[in-house]
Amino acid sequence: MTGKISPFCWSGNRLGHRKRDISMLCSKAEHQGGQILRVSTALSCLLGLPLRVQKIRAGRSTPGLRPQHLSGLEMIRDLCDGQLEGAEIGSTEIIFTPEKIKGGIHTADTKTAGSVCLLMQVSMPCVLFAASPSELRLKGGTNAEMAPQIDYTAMVFKPIVEKFGFQFNCDIKMRGYYPKGGGEVIVRMSPVKQLNPINLTDRGSVTKIYGRAFVAGVLPFKVAKDMAAAAVRCIRKEIRDLYVNIQPVQEPKDQAFGNGNGIIIIAETSTGCLFAGSSLGKRGVNADKVGIEAAEMLLANLRHGGAVDEYLQDQLIIFMALACGVSRIKTGPVTLHTQTAIHFAEQLAKAKFSVKKSEDEEDAAKDAYIIECQGIGMTNPYL
C-alpha cells in the first residue's frame, strides 16, 4: 500500500493448522481494538483462516472485550459453526477457528446500547457468501455514539454498498438509545456468486440536501425543530442555492425505547454520491449545538472533494478487497479506521491496495485521495 503509515505489527506466525497470530504492539493499534476485531474476524470467517487476536483494547481504561464486541464475535462464530476461545467480558485475547458459512436466521444482542450497525459491519460480508439467504436479528443501540447511526446505514451505506452487486433489506423494528439500548433491526439478504468492483471517483455537484432531526421518549418536539433550524442556518452560510429540507420527527412511542435526540443530514450529488453529517444529543448540550455539529461535519466532508465521506470510506474496504476486479474510490483524508481495514485486508485476504493523492486539477487545493484495490475475486463455493 502506497502512502500508508501502519500502526500494526503482523507476525505471520503459524499456530497449528493455518492459525495466524496478530499482535497489536503500539497504542494506535490498541485503541482500534473494536474495529480490528470486526475486520479480522470477518475476513477469517470468509477465508477459512483460523486467527488469534491479542492485546484487545489493551490501551483502554477498561481493557478487553466489552459486551458489544462479545456479541459480534459470538454471532460470527454461530454463522459459520466455528470455535471461539477466550470469548468473555474483559478478555484481551481470542482464538477463532471458522468453519463453513451458513444462511438462515442469526441473532446478536449486545444487551446494552452497543451499536447494531457495528454488528452489521462484521456479519454482512460473511453472509453474502453463505449457501442460502440470511436474516440477521440485531439488538442494541440504533443511534449510538462512536458508531454510524442506523439512519446513516439505511440512507448512505445501503445505496452505495449495493453498487457491489447485492441488495439487502433493513427493517428498523425498534430504535434504541444510550444507555439502555433496546433497539432492534432485522437485515435480510441473499448470497451472491461474486462482488462487482466499484468506481466512485466522480463526485459531481450537490443537487439535494435533506435529513431528519429526531426526538424520542420524554424529550419535547421543540428540540427536534431547534436542531433542524440550527443546521439549516449553518449550511446556508456556505450553500445558498439549494433548499435544505431537514424534517423534525417525533419518534412513535411504540417504535423507540428510551429517550434520545439526534440529527442526520444527507447531501446527494448529480452522480449519485452521498455524504452525511450527524450528531447525537447529550445531557447538558443544547439543541442548536447538536444541529450545528452535524451541519459542520457534512460541510467538511464536501470541502475535501471526495466521492465518499469519512465514515463510508472504511466500510467499503472489505467489499473492495473481496470484489472481482479493480475498485477505485475518491476520499478526503484517509482515516485511521480506513488504514486499519486496508492493513488487514492486505495481510489476511492478500488484496492489493494503493492510496495516492488525487491528481485531478480540481483537487489541487483539496485534501483528496484515490484508494485503489485489486480485489481477490472471492467466489461463493455454494452457488
C-alpha positions in Angstrom: 0.0 0.0 0.0 1.4 3.4 -1.0 1.4 6.3 1.4 0.3 4.3 4.5 2.0 4.5 7.9 0.9 1.3 9.6 0.5 1.3 13.3 0.3 -2.6 13.3 2.6 -5.5 13.5 1.8 -8.6 11.6 3.8 -11.5 12.9 2.8 -14.1 10.4 3.4 -16.9 12.9 1.7 -20.2 12.3 -0.3 -21.7 15.2 -1.1 -25.3 14.4 -3.5 -25.6 11.4 -3.2 -22.4 9.5 -3.6 -20.2 12.6 -2.1 -16.7 12.3 -1.1 -14.6 15.1 -1.9 -10.9 15.1 0.0 -8.8 17.6 -1.1 -5.1 18.2 2.1 -3.6 19.6 1.5 0.1 19.9 -1.1 2.4 21.3 -2.7 3.3 18.0 -3.5 -0.4 17.3 -4.6 -1.0 20.9 -7.1 1.9 20.6 -8.6 0.4 17.4 -9.5 -2.9 19.1 -13.1 -3.0 18.2 -12.5 -2.4 14.5 -9.6 -4.8 14.4 -11.9 -7.5 15.8 -14.6 -6.7 13.2 -12.3 -6.7 10.2 -10.1 -9.5 11.1 -12.8 -12.0 12.2 -15.0 -11.2 9.2 -12.0 -12.0 6.9 -11.1 -15.0 8.9 -14.7 -16.3 8.6 -14.8 -15.6 4.8 -11.4 -17.1 4.1 -11.4 -20.0 6.5 -8.3 -18.7 8.3 -8.0 -19.6 12.0 -7.0 -16.5 13.8 -5.6 -15.2 17.2 -6.1 -11.6 18.2 -4.0 -10.4 21.2 -3.9 -7.2 23.3 -7.5 -6.4 22.6 -8.2 -2.8 23.6 -5.1 -3.0 25.8 -4.7 0.8 25.9 -8.2 1.5 27.2 -9.2 2.3 30.8 -11.4 -0.9 30.7 -9.3 -3.2 28.5 -10.5 -6.3 26.8 -13.8 -7.3 25.3 -17.0 -5.3 26.0 -20.5 -6.7 25.6 -20.9 -5.3 22.1 -17.6 -6.9 21.0 -18.6 -10.2 22.5 -22.0 -10.3 20.8 -20.4 -9.7 17.5 -17.8 -12.4 18.0 -20.5 -14.9 19.1 -22.6 -14.0 16.0 -19.6 -14.7 13.7 -18.9 -18.0 15.4 -22.5 -19.1 15.1 -23.0 -18.2 11.5 -20.1 -20.4 10.5 -20.3 -23.1 13.2 -16.8 -22.0 14.3 -14.9 -22.3 17.6 -14.2 -19.3 19.7 -11.8 -19.4 22.7 -11.3 -16.6 25.2 -14.7 -15.0 24.5 -15.7 -13.4 27.7 -16.0 -9.8 29.0 -12.6 -8.4 29.8 -10.6 -10.9 27.8 -7.7 -9.4 25.9 -7.1 -12.4 23.6 -9.3 -14.6 21.5 -8.7 -17.5 19.1 -11.3 -18.0 16.4 -11.4 -21.1 14.1 -14.1 -20.7 11.4 -15.9 -23.4 9.5 -18.5 -23.2 6.7 -20.7 -20.1 6.5 -24.4 -20.9 6.6 -27.5 -18.9 5.9 -30.7 -18.8 7.9 -31.6 -16.8 11.0 -28.7 -15.3 13.1 -29.2 -13.3 16.3 -27.0 -10.9 18.2 -27.9 -8.9 21.3 -25.5 -6.5 22.8 -27.8 -6.2 25.9 -26.5 -2.6 26.1 -26.6 0.4 23.8 -23.8 -1.2 21.7 -24.3 -0.4 18.1 -26.4 -2.7 15.8 -24.7 -1.0 12.9 -21.3 -2.3 14.0 -22.8 -5.8 14.3 -23.9 -5.4 10.7 -20.4 -4.4 9.6 -18.9 -7.7 10.9 -21.7 -10.0 9.7 -22.9 -8.7 6.3 -19.8 -9.5 4.3 -19.8 -13.1 5.6 -23.5 -14.0 4.8 -23.0 -12.7 1.3 -21.0 -15.9 0.7 -23.4 -18.3 2.5 -25.2 -21.1 0.8 -28.7 -19.6 1.3 -30.5 -16.4 2.3 -29.9 -14.9 5.7 -31.8 -13.0 8.3 -29.8 -11.0 10.9 -31.7 -10.1 14.0 -29.6 -7.4 15.7 -30.4 -5.9 19.1 -28.8 -2.9 20.9 -28.4 0.7 20.1 -29.6 2.0 16.8 -28.4 5.6 17.3 -25.3 5.2 19.4 -22.1 7.2 19.9 -18.8 6.2 18.2 -20.7 4.3 15.5 -22.9 5.0 12.4 -26.5 5.8 13.2 -29.0 3.4 11.7 -30.2 6.3 9.6 -26.7 6.6 8.1 -26.7 2.9 7.3 -30.1 3.0 5.6 -29.7 6.3 3.8 -26.0 6.3 2.8 -24.2 3.0 3.3 -27.0 0.9 1.8 -27.4 2.5 -1.6 -23.6 2.8 -2.1 -22.6 -0.7 -1.0 -25.3 -2.2 -3.2 -23.2 -1.0 -6.1 -21.1 -4.0 -5.5 -23.9 -6.1 -6.9 -26.2 -7.2 -4.0 -29.2 -5.8 -2.2 -30.4 -6.1 1.4 -33.4 -5.1 3.4 -33.0 -3.1 6.6 -36.1 -3.2 8.8 -36.0 -0.9 11.8 -38.3 -2.6 14.3 -37.4 -0.5 17.4 -35.0 2.4 17.9 -32.7 2.2 21.0 -30.5 4.9 22.6 -27.8 5.2 25.2 -27.6 3.9 27.9 -30.2 1.1 27.7 -30.2 0.2 24.0 -33.3 -1.9 23.4 -33.3 -1.3 19.6 -33.9 -4.0 17.1 -33.1 -4.1 13.4 -33.7 -7.1 11.0 -31.5 -7.4 8.0 -32.4 -9.7 5.2 -30.1 -10.6 2.3 -29.4 -13.3 -0.3 -26.0 -14.6 -1.2 -24.0 -13.7 -4.3 -21.6 -15.6 -6.6 -19.1 -12.7 -6.7 -19.0 -9.0 -5.9 -18.6 -6.4 -8.7 -15.8 -3.7 -8.4 -16.9 -0.1 -8.0 -15.7 3.2 -9.2 -16.6 6.2 -7.0 -14.3 8.9 -8.2 -16.7 11.4 -9.9 -18.5 13.4 -7.2 -20.5 15.7 -9.5 -22.3 18.6 -8.0 -24.6 18.7 -4.9 -28.2 18.6 -6.0 -30.1 17.8 -2.8 -29.7 18.3 0.9 -32.1 16.6 3.3 -32.3 14.9 6.6 -34.2 14.2 9.8 -33.9 15.6 13.3 -35.5 13.3 15.9 -36.5 13.2 19.5 -37.8 10.1 21.3 -39.3 9.4 24.7 -39.8 12.4 27.1 -37.9 14.9 25.1 -40.1 17.8 23.6 -40.6 18.1 19.9 -39.2 21.6 20.1 -35.7 20.0 20.5 -36.1 18.4 17.0 -37.2 21.7 15.5 -34.3 23.6 17.0 -31.7 21.1 15.8 -33.1 21.2 12.3 -33.3 25.1 12.2 -29.7 25.5 13.5 -28.4 23.0 11.0 -30.2 24.8 8.1 -28.8 28.2 9.2 -25.3 26.8 9.3 -25.5 25.1 5.9 -27.0 28.2 4.2 -23.9 30.2 5.2 -21.9 28.1 2.7 -24.5 26.6 0.3 -27.1 29.3 -0.7 -28.6 27.9 -3.9 -30.2 24.7 -2.6 -33.3 24.2 -0.4 -32.2 22.4 2.7 -35.0 20.0 3.8 -34.5 18.7 7.3 -37.6 17.3 8.8 -38.1 17.3 12.6 -39.5 14.0 13.8 -41.1 12.7 17.0 -40.4 9.0 17.1 -43.6 7.0 17.8 -43.6 5.6 21.4 -44.1 2.1 20.1 -41.1 2.3 17.8 -38.5 3.8 20.2 -37.1 2.5 23.5 -35.9 5.2 26.0 -35.0 8.8 25.5 -32.8 10.3 22.8 -32.3 13.0 20.2 -30.1 13.5 17.2 -29.9 14.6 13.6 -28.6 13.3 10.3 -28.2 15.4 7.1 -27.6 13.9 3.7 -26.1 15.7 0.6 -26.8 13.9 -2.7 -24.9 14.7 -5.9 -25.6 14.6 -9.6 -23.6 11.4 -10.0 -25.3 9.5 -7.1 -22.7 10.2 -4.4 -24.0 10.5 -0.9 -22.4 12.4 2.1 -23.6 12.8 5.6 -23.2 14.7 8.8 -24.7 13.6 12.0 -24.8 14.2 15.8 -26.5 12.9 18.9 -27.7 14.9 21.8 -26.2 14.6 25.2 -27.2 15.7 28.6 -26.5 19.4 29.0 -25.8 20.1 25.3 -28.4 22.4 23.7 -30.2 21.5 20.5 -28.6 24.2 18.4 -25.1 22.9 19.1 -26.2 19.3 18.1 -27.6 20.6 14.8 -24.6 22.8 14.0 -22.2 19.9 14.7 -24.0 17.7 12.1 -24.0 20.6 9.6 -20.3 21.3 10.0 -19.5 17.7 9.7 -21.4 17.5 6.3 -19.8 20.7 5.0 -16.3 19.5 6.0 -16.8 16.2 4.0 -18.0 18.2 1.0 -15.0 20.6 1.1 -12.5 17.7 0.8 -13.6 16.9 -2.8 -14.0 13.2 -2.3 -16.8 11.0 -3.6 -17.4 9.2 -0.3 -17.4 10.7 3.2 -15.1 9.9 6.0 -17.5 7.4 7.6 -18.1 5.4 4.5 -14.6 5.0 3.3 -13.5 2.4 5.8 -16.8 0.5 5.5 -16.2 -0.1 1.8 -12.7 -1.6 2.1 -13.6 -5.2 2.9 -16.0 -5.3 -0.1 -13.3 -3.8 -2.4 -10.9 -6.5 -1.2 -13.4 -9.3 -2.0 -14.6 -7.9 -5.3 -13.6 -9.3 -8.7 -11.6 -6.6 -10.4 -10.2 -3.1 -9.6 -12.2 -0.8 -7.4 -11.4 2.9 -7.0 -12.9 5.5 -4.6 -12.0 9.1 -4.1 -11.9 10.2 -0.4 -10.9 13.1 1.8 -8.1 12.4 4.3 -7.7 8.7 4.8 -8.8 7.9 8.4 -7.2 5.6 10.8 -10.2 3.3 10.5 -9.6 3.0 6.8 -5.8 2.4 7.3 -6.8 -0.4 9.7 -9.2 -2.0 7.3 -6.7 -1.8 4.4 -3.9 -3.3 6.6 -5.9 -6.4 7.5 -7.4 -6.8 4.0 -3.9 -6.9 2.6 -2.5 -9.2 5.3 -5.3 -11.6 5.5 -7.0 -11.5 2.1 -3.9 -10.6 0.1 -5.8 -7.8 -1.7 -3.6 -5.1 -3.2 -4.3 -1.5 -2.2 -2.7 1.8 -3.1 -3.5 5.2 -1.7 -2.4 8.2 -3.6 -3.1 12.0 -3.6 -5.7 12.8 -6.3 -4.0 14.3 -9.4 -7.2 15.9 -10.7 -6.7 19.6 -11.4 -9.9 20.4 -9.5 -8.5 18.7 -6.4 -5.2 20.7 -6.4 -6.2 22.8 -3.4 -8.2 20.0 -1.7 -7.1 17.1 0.5 -8.5 14.3 -1.8 -7.1 10.8 -2.3 -7.7 7.9 -4.5 -7.9 4.5 -2.9 -7.5 1.7 -5.4 -7.8 -2.0 -4.8 -7.2 -5.1 -6.9 -9.8 -7.4 -5.3 -9.2 -11.1 -4.8 -12.3 -12.1 -6.8 -13.8 -14.2 -4.0 -16.3 -16.8 -5.3 -19.1 -18.3 -3.4 -18.5 -22.0 -3.4 -22.1 -22.8 -2.8 -23.6 -21.0 -5.9 
